[in-house]
């Protein structure tokens, strides 16, 4: 059994737990003030475990905007809260895979408590925490001058204020042609082919723009790897694929990182998705596609740094894949992404234990198309 208690002051307190039978246990708690965090002074945080929690107090000498941030860290995630002397939370922030960077408006002489919870996927967690008075920003700049993308895809555009350490301001995003490009808090969505200008602006009048050109999705070729270079982890890259023959096709990625993909129809409606079905953390999608129809593969990756990955489209194997002497529905269970009924279910409903694929579509061959038709019959 356990109980939680909240520290609300400085001093010593005794906590007593009493059972229904009258037994007691006590614990003496010494409540100290939080260590003082000074402006423009680095303080090192280090924990012998993969996560840790610390609280600091900050008393500014000047009323201003201050930036609380971490450097030289191995953080995988962090939470930071700031509250005033009345323990009213002022601001909070969560970051995933990056240093924390939080701005607060502080009044001279007031006490502010900074609660930092950090963690790393490594054995130990370490970082340096800093707090500095911010100056007013003199310029705002986007991370790109031009962005090229394909219809149905998306990109993420970052921005920064200058000079370094300047106070951050709230920004608004606009698109000169929302029918071509829609923008939402830095996420740029490619709606249709054309050109648009995306602008980010502050209330004080700082601004920057980027020209966005949207083209038709480039085509994937059967058996030819397609390299996707240096993408941001928030970007979605779209390619088209038109199979010459109906059958089962496999879309796979190759990279050292983690990739994800959606396979969509010609209306960009998702048919199926996959995250880690391939080698390592690569995606692997296998689905039945019809000849002459347009399909889209929307891919992206999970990582905080830019990296490359490649996509390969292959025709899925056909024939007696499980080497049981017959070409049947079980050979295609994994390829076409459906669940086969058990033998007892099949026997009860269809009066037989064996479903051998015949030339069900009368095309002169016993192939994946016939297995697909049989799968639809059984599942329906």
VMD Tcl script that draws the C-alpha trace (Angstrom):
set ca {
  {0.00 0.00 0.00}
  {1.11 3.56 -0.53}
  {-0.09 7.13 -0.33}
  {0.82 10.37 -2.06}
  {1.46 13.69 -0.34}
  {2.00 17.19 -1.65}
  {4.75 19.49 -0.40}
  {3.33 23.01 0.01}
  {5.90 24.70 2.25}
  {9.32 24.64 3.86}
  {9.91 22.81 7.15}
  {9.50 19.43 8.80}
  {6.37 17.34 8.97}
  {5.52 13.90 10.33}
  {3.21 11.70 8.32}
  {1.33 9.03 10.25}
  {-0.54 6.06 8.83}
  {-3.01 4.34 11.16}
  {-4.71 1.01 10.44}
  {-8.24 0.10 11.47}
  {-6.83 -2.01 14.31}
  {-4.83 0.92 15.67}
  {-1.36 0.09 14.37}
  {0.68 3.12 13.37}
  {3.67 3.93 11.19}
  {5.30 7.33 10.85}
  {7.59 9.07 8.41}
  {9.42 12.35 8.98}
  {9.59 14.56 5.88}
  {12.08 17.41 5.65}
  {10.83 19.93 3.11}
  {13.55 22.16 1.69}
  {13.26 25.09 -0.66}
  {14.06 24.39 -4.28}
  {17.62 25.22 -5.37}
  {17.98 28.60 -7.01}
  {18.45 28.74 -10.76}
  {20.41 31.81 -11.82}
  {20.06 33.55 -15.15}
  {22.82 32.98 -17.71}
  {24.30 30.12 -15.68}
  {24.34 26.53 -16.92}
  {23.24 23.89 -14.41}
  {23.91 20.25 -15.19}
  {21.28 17.59 -14.65}
  {22.46 14.01 -14.49}
  {20.62 10.88 -13.43}
  {21.92 7.33 -13.09}
  {18.66 6.03 -14.51}
  {16.86 6.57 -17.80}
  {14.70 9.37 -16.37}
  {14.63 11.97 -13.61}
  {12.64 14.81 -12.06}
  {13.96 18.03 -10.51}
  {12.48 21.34 -9.31}
  {14.24 24.72 -9.35}
  {13.31 28.21 -8.16}
  {13.95 31.30 -10.26}
  {13.64 34.92 -9.01}
  {14.22 37.39 -11.86}
  {15.88 40.72 -11.17}
  {14.24 42.34 -14.21}
  {10.70 42.06 -15.53}
  {11.13 40.47 -18.95}
  {10.60 37.43 -21.11}
  {12.97 34.59 -20.22}
  {13.84 31.44 -22.11}
  {14.34 28.14 -20.25}
  {16.12 25.60 -22.41}
  {18.33 22.50 -22.40}
  {21.61 21.86 -24.19}
  {24.15 19.04 -24.59}
  {21.52 16.44 -23.80}
  {20.63 12.90 -24.74}
  {16.94 13.52 -24.11}
  {14.31 11.37 -25.75}
  {11.46 13.28 -24.15}
  {10.90 16.02 -21.59}
  {8.15 17.74 -19.65}
  {8.61 21.18 -18.15}
  {6.20 23.15 -15.98}
  {6.50 26.63 -14.49}
  {4.34 27.91 -11.64}
  {4.36 31.04 -9.52}
  {4.80 31.26 -5.75}
  {1.09 30.46 -5.27}
  {1.66 27.21 -7.19}
  {-0.52 28.38 -10.04}
  {0.76 26.82 -13.24}
  {1.88 29.47 -15.71}
  {3.11 27.47 -18.70}
  {3.99 23.91 -19.59}
  {5.55 22.12 -22.53}
  {6.16 18.56 -23.74}
  {8.85 17.68 -26.26}
  {9.53 14.40 -28.01}
  {13.02 13.67 -29.24}
  {14.44 17.15 -28.74}
  {15.70 19.63 -26.16}
  {13.10 21.65 -24.30}
  {12.78 25.35 -25.01}
  {10.18 27.31 -23.07}
  {9.49 31.02 -22.79}
  {7.94 32.71 -19.73}
  {6.93 36.28 -18.93}
  {8.36 36.89 -15.45}
  {7.97 39.81 -13.03}
  {10.99 41.08 -11.13}
  {11.14 39.84 -7.51}
  {8.50 37.14 -7.93}
  {9.43 33.51 -7.35}
  {8.82 30.96 -10.09}
  {9.18 27.22 -9.66}
  {10.43 25.24 -12.63}
  {9.60 21.54 -12.63}
  {11.57 19.48 -15.15}
  {10.94 15.81 -15.91}
  {13.28 14.35 -18.51}
  {14.00 10.91 -19.89}
  {16.23 9.08 -22.32}
  {16.07 5.70 -23.99}
  {19.69 5.24 -22.92}
  {20.84 3.93 -19.51}
  {21.43 7.41 -18.09}
  {19.84 10.81 -18.65}
  {21.83 14.02 -18.79}
  {21.41 17.60 -19.96}
  {22.28 21.16 -19.03}
  {19.50 23.60 -18.12}
  {19.82 27.31 -18.84}
  {17.70 30.41 -18.38}
  {18.38 33.66 -20.15}
  {16.64 36.99 -20.64}
  {15.33 37.29 -24.16}
  {15.64 40.27 -26.43}
  {13.04 41.27 -28.98}
  {13.28 39.44 -32.29}
  {14.37 41.48 -35.29}
  {13.62 38.94 -38.02}
  {11.72 35.75 -38.73}
  {12.91 33.16 -41.25}
  {11.55 29.87 -42.58}
  {13.69 26.76 -42.97}
  {13.24 26.71 -46.78}
  {13.03 29.17 -49.65}
  {11.20 26.75 -51.94}
  {9.30 23.53 -51.36}
  {8.45 20.98 -54.06}
  {5.94 18.24 -53.43}
  {3.47 15.92 -55.05}
  {-0.31 16.00 -54.85}
  {-1.79 14.33 -51.74}
  {1.54 14.66 -49.90}
  {2.65 17.07 -47.19}
  {5.72 18.81 -45.78}
  {6.64 20.52 -42.56}
  {8.29 23.93 -42.53}
  {10.09 25.21 -39.43}
  {10.81 28.82 -38.51}
  {13.20 30.65 -36.22}
  {13.65 34.12 -34.79}
  {16.82 36.20 -34.90}
  {19.04 37.06 -33.17}
  {19.74 33.76 -31.42}
  {17.89 33.59 -28.12}
  {15.34 36.25 -29.12}
  {11.90 36.12 -27.58}
  {9.50 33.93 -29.54}
  {6.20 35.36 -30.71}
  {2.97 33.74 -31.77}
  {2.68 33.33 -35.52}
  {-0.08 32.88 -38.07}
  {0.18 30.91 -41.31}
  {-1.55 31.71 -44.60}
  {-1.61 30.25 -48.12}
  {-2.07 32.37 -51.23}
  {-4.02 29.52 -52.87}
  {-5.66 27.10 -50.42}
  {-7.02 25.03 -53.31}
  {-3.41 24.13 -54.17}
  {-1.79 24.28 -50.75}
  {-3.34 24.25 -47.28}
  {-1.22 25.20 -44.26}
  {-1.85 24.45 -40.60}
  {0.72 25.46 -37.98}
  {3.70 24.70 -40.23}
  {2.22 21.59 -41.85}
  {1.85 22.18 -45.59}
  {-0.64 19.95 -47.41}
  {-0.43 19.54 -51.20}
  {-4.05 19.56 -52.38}
  {-3.70 19.91 -56.15}
  {-1.19 20.68 -58.90}
  {-0.09 24.32 -58.99}
  {1.95 26.98 -57.20}
  {1.19 28.83 -53.96}
  {3.00 31.06 -51.49}
  {2.95 30.16 -47.80}
  {3.57 33.02 -45.38}
  {4.26 33.03 -41.65}
  {3.77 36.30 -39.76}
  {3.84 37.69 -36.22}
  {1.59 40.36 -34.73}
  {4.60 42.69 -34.57}
  {4.94 42.48 -38.36}
  {7.85 40.05 -38.81}
  {7.24 37.66 -41.70}
  {8.77 35.28 -44.23}
  {7.41 33.32 -47.19}
  {8.14 30.16 -49.13}
  {7.09 29.24 -52.68}
  {5.43 25.83 -52.85}
  {5.16 23.95 -56.17}
  {2.89 20.92 -56.34}
  {3.19 18.32 -59.12}
  {1.50 15.04 -59.95}
  {2.89 12.14 -57.87}
  {5.89 10.53 -59.60}
  {5.42 6.94 -60.74}
  {6.97 3.88 -59.12}
  {8.35 1.30 -61.55}
  {8.05 -2.42 -60.96}
  {11.36 -3.81 -59.72}
  {13.16 -0.44 -59.74}
  {14.12 1.01 -56.31}
  {13.05 4.62 -55.75}
  {15.31 6.68 -53.47}
  {13.62 9.20 -51.16}
  {16.27 11.67 -50.08}
  {16.70 13.74 -46.95}
  {13.07 14.05 -45.88}
  {11.83 15.64 -42.68}
  {10.20 13.11 -40.35}
  {6.90 15.01 -40.66}
  {6.87 14.90 -44.48}
  {4.55 12.56 -46.40}
  {5.83 11.55 -49.84}
  {3.33 10.24 -52.41}
  {4.01 8.09 -55.48}
  {1.66 6.55 -58.02}
  {1.68 3.02 -59.38}
  {-0.32 1.53 -62.27}
  {0.04 -2.27 -62.55}
  {0.18 -3.68 -66.08}
  {-1.29 -6.99 -64.90}
  {-3.70 -7.81 -62.08}
  {-2.23 -9.68 -59.15}
  {-0.61 -9.41 -55.75}
  {2.06 -6.70 -55.39}
  {4.43 -5.91 -52.55}
  {5.58 -2.39 -51.56}
  {8.58 -2.35 -49.22}
  {11.01 0.20 -47.83}
  {14.71 -0.11 -47.12}
  {16.39 2.10 -44.53}
  {18.19 2.11 -41.20}
  {15.27 3.95 -39.62}
  {11.55 3.49 -39.07}
  {9.14 3.94 -41.99}
  {5.37 3.83 -42.42}
  {3.12 3.72 -45.49}
  {-0.51 3.83 -46.65}
  {-1.62 2.20 -49.90}
  {-4.53 4.16 -51.39}
  {-6.92 3.87 -54.31}
  {-7.35 6.43 -57.10}
  {-9.51 8.59 -54.78}
  {-6.69 8.52 -52.21}
  {-8.77 6.40 -49.85}
  {-6.64 4.09 -47.73}
  {-6.75 0.42 -48.76}
  {-4.25 -0.82 -46.19}
  {-1.38 0.46 -44.04}
  {1.76 -0.94 -42.50}
  {4.45 0.15 -40.05}
  {7.04 -2.52 -39.22}
  {6.11 -5.45 -41.44}
  {9.43 -5.49 -43.29}
  {13.03 -5.87 -42.19}
  {13.81 -4.00 -38.99}
  {11.37 -1.10 -38.75}
  {10.61 -0.87 -42.47}
  {7.10 -1.07 -43.91}
  {5.90 -3.99 -46.04}
  {2.54 -3.89 -47.81}
  {1.15 -6.66 -50.01}
  {-2.20 -6.26 -51.72}
  {-4.12 -7.38 -54.76}
  {-4.17 -4.70 -57.47}
  {-6.14 -4.54 -60.71}
  {-4.45 -3.91 -64.05}
  {-4.68 -0.37 -65.40}
  {-5.95 1.24 -62.18}
  {-4.10 4.05 -60.41}
  {-2.86 3.42 -56.88}
  {-0.99 5.77 -54.54}
  {1.63 4.94 -51.91}
  {1.98 7.59 -49.18}
  {5.16 7.01 -47.16}
  {6.91 8.75 -44.30}
  {9.40 7.94 -41.59}
  {9.72 8.31 -37.84}
  {12.90 10.13 -36.82}
  {13.90 13.54 -35.53}
  {16.72 13.84 -38.09}
  {16.65 13.88 -41.87}
  {17.53 10.60 -43.60}
  {17.09 8.66 -46.84}
  {15.04 5.57 -47.58}
  {14.13 3.65 -50.73}
  {10.90 2.05 -51.97}
  {10.66 -1.11 -54.07}
  {7.58 -2.56 -55.81}
  {7.66 -6.25 -56.70}
  {5.17 -8.79 -57.99}
  {4.27 -11.17 -55.19}
  {5.21 -14.84 -55.56}
  {2.61 -17.14 -57.03}
  {2.21 -20.89 -56.86}
  {2.54 -23.49 -54.10}
  {4.11 -21.04 -51.65}
  {3.66 -23.18 -48.54}
  {4.89 -26.31 -50.38}
  {1.94 -28.51 -49.40}
  {1.44 -29.98 -52.87}
  {-1.56 -27.86 -53.84}
  {-2.08 -24.29 -54.97}
  {-4.81 -23.10 -52.63}
  {-6.06 -20.25 -50.52}
  {-3.43 -20.82 -47.81}
  {-0.65 -19.89 -50.24}
  {-2.09 -16.39 -50.46}
  {-3.21 -15.77 -46.91}
  {-0.35 -13.39 -46.12}
  {-0.15 -11.92 -49.60}
  {-3.69 -10.61 -49.86}
  {-4.16 -9.70 -46.19}
  {-7.22 -11.72 -45.23}
  {-8.01 -14.31 -42.58}
  {-8.77 -17.88 -43.67}
  {-11.54 -19.76 -41.90}
  {-10.51 -22.82 -39.92}
  {-10.95 -26.27 -41.44}
  {-13.90 -26.95 -39.14}
  {-15.61 -23.76 -40.26}
  {-15.03 -24.60 -43.91}
  {-16.24 -28.18 -43.47}
  {-19.39 -27.06 -41.69}
  {-20.29 -24.40 -44.25}
  {-19.02 -25.89 -47.48}
  {-18.87 -29.63 -46.74}
  {-15.17 -30.03 -47.50}
  {-11.79 -29.59 -45.84}
  {-9.91 -28.64 -49.02}
  {-10.22 -25.56 -51.17}
  {-7.93 -26.05 -54.16}
  {-7.83 -23.10 -56.52}
  {-9.18 -23.78 -59.97}
  {-9.33 -21.49 -63.01}
  {-12.20 -19.59 -61.45}
  {-11.96 -16.55 -63.74}
  {-11.58 -18.63 -66.94}
  {-8.41 -16.89 -68.08}
  {-6.60 -20.14 -68.89}
  {-4.29 -20.02 -65.85}
  {-4.45 -21.04 -62.21}
  {-2.89 -18.07 -60.47}
  {-3.23 -15.41 -57.77}
  {-6.38 -13.99 -59.35}
  {-8.17 -17.29 -58.74}
  {-6.98 -17.41 -55.12}
  {-8.23 -13.86 -54.66}
  {-11.69 -14.73 -55.98}
  {-11.84 -17.78 -53.71}
  {-10.81 -15.66 -50.73}
  {-13.68 -13.26 -51.40}
  {-16.13 -16.17 -51.60}
  {-14.98 -17.64 -48.29}
  {-14.84 -14.33 -46.45}
  {-18.26 -13.28 -47.73}
}
mol new
graphics top color blue
foreach p $ca { graphics top sphere $p radius 0.5 }
foreach p [lrange $ca 0 end-1] q [lrange $ca 1 end] { graphics top cylinder $p $q radius 0.2 }
display resetview
